[in-house]
């Protein structure tokens, strides 16, 4: 099946773009001779702007946050005319000292005088947000700058000749789309048993910053034909929770994820007698071992509360145990480390990262020992059929049917019309999944 891929629409979202006037003085037209920084944008008046700061008469130097750096230390090394205290006070509500992560950039903009003066500072708060500090006025002023986000909706139709991941790479599609589809259809499709006759159609939205840097990819709707059976994923929101449903309004989400890792290889299964590679004798292994590189994120398979975590001397190493309800609990062992902020008593959501694959305890290599307990008794995770989440409620069925028909029409029209324009509603890059 020939691939069809096209841009169905573009949405540029201007996020808090503020005028430069009055912040660093007037901008002179024309260049002053020095090269503008790579991030600078030339406007119609031939002036160069860094974010929204005119830099015709300024030098821009980029720096990186290093291990052990803090805001006070950085400011003290700049010899600011206004002093560090004034800057710290100005950025107090915009730039938390604890958010200066190693590797993030900051820029120092200085005048081209015989004795250069710092005119402006720009600190990266994230990939899209920067804190700009103006030092040219009578007082120090700070503000938040958000980069514009451009969104494109695309359609892809493909046959699966090998793995889903390989299909994406071969056709030049971001392979992260394969991960999203695997998550959405985790309980409907066996992705380890895909056939050459399998195929899929998907509408997805990709967000960009700086026009070409991919920021986020999300699935809008999808249809997957697996071994002759058609599976649909229709987005719909109820109880303020957006999720995917099949054609009958049954949730594709389950009470538990299929596995706590995205990419893995099963190296040991649930058994009452397994030769232990460290202890060198046979004993029960009431879990499933997933081999993966050290540092691979481990996710909670369902909503629940952390009831235990720490180091298990009996062989489990770093471990986390979660109670999901009155019946089920899960355990995750041999972790390299825990997710930040995780603690006993904390509630976690399905899919939330709780730790990272490691080889602590009695282990010969990096892997996750995953266990499921039903009423306190270990059960085989691979044989467990997780119950579905709640279907579309009766009073919302009419709204769901309208949403379903809209997406089915778009999937079908996209298949036959490469020039179809689909409008995107909302700020998250997905179409509205509720009807007023």
Residue pairs with C-beta under 8 A, 6 or more apart in sequence:
1 157
1 158
1 159
1 199
3 156
3 157
3 158
3 171
4 155
4 156
4 157
4 414
4 415
4 418
5 154
5 155
5 156
5 171
5 173
6 154
6 155
6 418
6 419
6 420
7 152
7 153
7 154
8 152
8 153
8 154
8 155
8 203
8 414
8 420
8 421
8 422
9 151
9 152
9 153
9 421
9 422
9 423
9 424
10 150
10 151
10 152
11 150
11 151
11 152
11 424
11 429
12 148
12 149
12 150
12 151
13 148
13 149
13 150
13 151
13 427
14 148
15 128
15 146
15 147
15 148
15 149
16 144
16 145
16 146
17 52
17 145
17 146
17 148
18 52
18 143
18 145
19 52
20 27
20 49
20 52
20 53
20 54
23 52
23 53
23 120
23 132
23 134
23 136
23 141
24 53
24 54
24 58
24 109
24 119
24 120
24 134
24 136
25 136
26 54
27 45
27 47
27 54
27 56
27 57
28 47
28 56
28 57
29 45
29 46
29 47
29 56
30 46
30 47
30 56
31 46
31 48
31 56
32 56
32 57
32 112
34 59
34 112
36 42
36 48
36 50
36 55
36 60
37 50
37 55
37 60
37 62
37 107
39 50
39 51
39 210
40 48
40 49
40 50
40 55
40 60
41 48
41 49
41 50
42 48
42 49
43 49
47 54
47 56
48 54
48 55
48 56
49 55
50 58
50 60
50 107
50 109
50 122
51 122
51 130
51 132
51 145
52 145
53 109
53 120
53 122
53 132
55 109
57 111
57 112
58 109
58 110
58 111
58 112
58 119
58 120
59 109
59 110
59 111
59 112
59 116
60 107
60 108
60 109
61 107
61 108
61 109
61 110
62 105
62 106
62 107
63 74
63 105
63 106
63 107
63 108
64 103
64 104
64 105
64 106
65 74
65 100
65 101
65 102
65 103
65 104
65 105
65 106
66 102
67 102
69 100
69 102
70 97
70 100
71 88
71 91
71 95
71 97
71 100
72 84
72 88
72 97
74 106
75 84
75 87
75 88
76 84
78 108
78 118
78 121
79 118
80 86
80 87
80 118
80 135
81 117
81 118
81 135
82 135
82 140
86 139
86 140
87 121
87 133
87 135
87 140
87 142
89 140
90 133
90 140
90 141
90 142
91 123
91 131
91 133
91 142
94 125
94 131
94 142
94 143
94 144
95 123
95 125
95 131
95 142
99 125
100 123
104 123
104 124
104 125
105 124
106 121
106 122
106 123
106 124
107 121
107 122
108 118
108 121
109 118
109 119
109 120
109 121
109 122
110 116
110 117
110 118
110 119
111 117
111 119
117 135
118 135
119 134
119 135
119 136
120 132
120 133
120 134
120 135
120 136
121 132
121 133
121 135
122 130
122 131
122 132
122 133
122 145
123 130
123 131
123 133
124 130
125 131
125 144
127 147
127 209
127 213
127 215
128 146
128 147
128 149
128 209
128 215
129 144
129 145
129 146
129 147
130 144
130 145
130 146
130 147
131 142
131 143
131 144
131 145
132 142
132 143
132 144
132 145
133 140
133 141
133 142
134 140
134 141
134 142
134 143
147 209
147 210
148 209
149 207
149 208
149 209
149 215
150 207
150 208
150 209
150 211
151 205
151 206
151 207
151 208
151 424
151 429
152 205
152 206
152 208
153 203
153 204
153 205
153 220
153 422
153 424
153 429
154 203
154 204
154 205
154 206
155 201
155 202
155 203
155 411
155 414
155 415
155 420
156 171
156 173
156 177
156 200
156 201
156 202
156 204
157 199
157 200
157 201
157 202
157 414
157 415
158 167
158 171
158 199
158 200
159 167
159 196
159 197
159 198
159 199
160 167
160 194
160 195
160 196
160 198
160 199
160 200
161 167
161 196
162 194
163 178
163 191
163 194
164 178
164 181
164 182
164 191
164 194
165 175
165 178
167 173
167 178
168 174
168 175
168 177
168 178
169 175
174 206
174 214
174 217
176 217
177 202
177 204
177 217
177 219
179 262
180 204
180 217
180 218
180 219
181 200
181 202
181 219
181 222
181 224
182 191
182 262
183 262
183 351
184 219
184 222
184 233
184 244
184 252
185 191
185 222
185 224
185 226
185 231
185 233
185 252
186 254
186 257
186 258
187 252
187 254
187 258
187 386
187 388
188 224
188 226
188 231
188 246
188 252
189 224
189 226
189 231
190 226
193 227
194 226
195 226
195 227
197 225
197 227
197 228
198 224
198 225
198 226
198 227
199 224
199 225
200 222
200 223
200 224
200 225
201 222
201 223
201 411
201 414
201 415
202 219
202 220
202 221
202 222
202 223
203 219
203 220
203 221
203 222
203 407
203 410
203 411
203 414
203 422
204 217
204 218
204 219
204 220
205 217
205 218
205 220
205 424
205 429
205 430
206 214
206 216
206 217
206 429
207 214
207 215
207 216
207 217
207 429
208 214
208 215
209 215
216 429
218 428
218 429
218 430
219 233
219 244
220 235
220 407
220 430
220 431
221 232
221 233
221 234
221 235
221 407
221 410
221 411
222 232
222 233
223 230
223 231
223 232
223 233
223 411
224 230
224 231
224 232
224 233
225 231
231 246
232 246
232 247
232 408
233 244
233 245
233 246
233 252
234 244
234 245
234 246
234 247
234 400
234 403
234 404
234 407
235 242
235 243
235 244
235 245
235 403
235 407
235 430
235 431
235 433
236 242
236 243
236 244
236 245
236 392
236 396
236 399
236 400
236 403
236 433
236 434
237 243
237 433
237 434
238 390
238 392
238 393
238 396
242 430
242 433
243 251
243 252
243 253
243 389
244 251
244 252
244 253
245 251
245 252
245 391
245 392
245 400
246 252
247 404
248 391
249 391
249 392
249 397
249 400
250 388
250 391
251 388
251 389
251 390
251 391
253 350
253 388
253 389
254 386
254 387
254 388
254 389
255 302
255 324
255 386
255 387
255 388
255 389
256 301
256 302
256 324
256 328
256 330
256 350
256 384
256 386
257 299
257 301
257 302
257 350
257 351
258 386
259 290
259 301
259 370
260 290
260 298
260 299
260 300
260 301
260 330
260 332
260 368
260 370
261 290
261 292
261 296
261 297
261 298
261 299
261 357
261 368
262 296
262 297
262 299
263 292
263 296
264 290
264 291
264 292
264 296
264 368
265 290
265 291
265 292
266 288
266 289
266 290
266 291
267 289
267 290
267 291
267 367
268 274
268 285
268 288
268 289
269 285
269 288
269 289
269 380
269 382
270 285
270 286
270 287
270 288
270 378
270 379
270 380
270 381
270 382
270 383
271 284
271 285
272 284
272 286
273 282
273 283
273 284
274 282
274 283
274 284
274 285
275 281
275 282
276 282
276 283
276 285
276 362
277 364
278 315
278 362
278 363
278 364
279 362
286 371
286 378
287 331
287 333
287 369
287 370
287 371
287 372
287 378
287 381
288 369
288 370
288 371
288 380
288 381
288 382
289 367
289 368
289 369
289 370
290 357
290 367
290 368
290 370
291 365
291 366
291 367
292 357
292 366
292 367
292 368
293 357
293 366
294 336
294 356
294 357
294 358
294 359
294 366
295 336
295 356
295 357
295 358
296 356
296 357
296 366
297 353
297 355
297 356
297 357
298 332
298 335
298 353
298 354
298 355
298 356
298 357
298 368
299 350
299 351
299 352
299 353
299 354
300 322
300 330
300 348
300 349
300 350
300 351
300 352
300 354
301 330
301 350
302 322
302 324
302 328
302 330
302 350
302 386
303 324
303 347
303 348
303 349
303 350
304 322
304 323
304 324
304 325
304 329
304 330
304 347
304 348
305 322
305 323
305 345
305 346
305 347
305 348
306 320
306 321
306 322
306 342
306 343
306 344
306 345
306 346
306 347
306 348
306 354
307 321
307 322
307 323
307 329
307 344
308 319
308 320
308 321
308 344
309 318
309 319
309 320
309 321
309 338
309 342
309 343
309 344
310 318
310 319
311 317
311 318
311 319
311 360
311 361
312 318
312 319
312 333
312 361
315 361
315 362
316 331
316 333
316 334
316 361
316 362
316 369
317 333
317 334
317 335
317 358
317 359
317 360
317 361
317 362
317 363
318 333
318 334
318 335
318 336
318 337
318 338
318 355
318 358
318 360
318 361
319 331
319 332
319 333
319 334
319 335
319 361
320 331
320 332
320 335
320 338
320 342
320 354
320 355
321 329
321 330
321 331
321 332
322 329
322 330
322 331
322 332
322 348
322 354
323 329
324 330
327 374
327 375
328 372
328 373
328 374
329 372
329 373
329 376
330 370
330 371
330 372
330 373
331 369
331 370
331 371
331 372
331 373
332 354
332 355
332 368
332 369
332 370
333 361
333 368
333 369
333 370
333 371
334 357
334 358
334 359
334 360
334 361
334 363
334 366
334 367
334 368
334 369
335 355
335 356
335 357
335 358
335 360
335 368
336 355
336 356
336 357
336 358
336 359
336 360
336 366
337 355
337 356
337 358
338 354
338 355
338 356
339 352
339 353
339 354
339 355
339 356
342 348
342 354
342 355
348 354
357 366
357 367
357 368
358 366
359 365
359 366
359 367
370 381
371 378
371 381
372 378
372 379
372 380
372 381
372 384
373 379
392 400
398 435
399 434
399 435
402 435
403 433
403 434
403 435
406 431
407 431
410 420
410 422
413 420
414 420
414 422
422 431
424 430
424 431
425 431
425 432
426 432
